[in-house]
C-alpha cells in the first residue's frame, strides 16, 4: 500500500510540486551561502561566488527530491 494512497491525484501533484520548489529554494540558499564562505576569498568577489554556488547547488537537489518522491509513491 502506497504512503500517498490517502490523497487524491491533485493533492499528490501539489505535494510533489511543493517539495521540488522547496528543495530548490533551500538548495539555492545553501549553495549561495557556502559559495560565499568557501569561494569568496579565492575569487575575490563574494557576489560572483554566491551566484555560482546558488546556480550549481540546485543541480543535485532537484533529481534527489524527484527520486525521493518516486520512492515514496512506490512504498
Steps between C-alpha positions, in 0.01 A plus 500: 500500500639838400576763759309752289180296450311723742532790253339541161697569182483878515625512858793272413594727210483804726717328761758402237514853357524649848791273598685569173464875548591486869799274431618728221468810717692342787765380252543848356529661843742239634709515184520878509608508864755222461627657177558829681673331791717262299565675170465868587855550620656301214308684229514837671135562417241377747204578271643290218575213738146515641348502152709202388426307820128568474490396136693174533354390834155440353628241253511207747200619705227476236576141389529397865159641586343340192660162578392522863143575395497205260626270775235636736226427249627145447517414872 
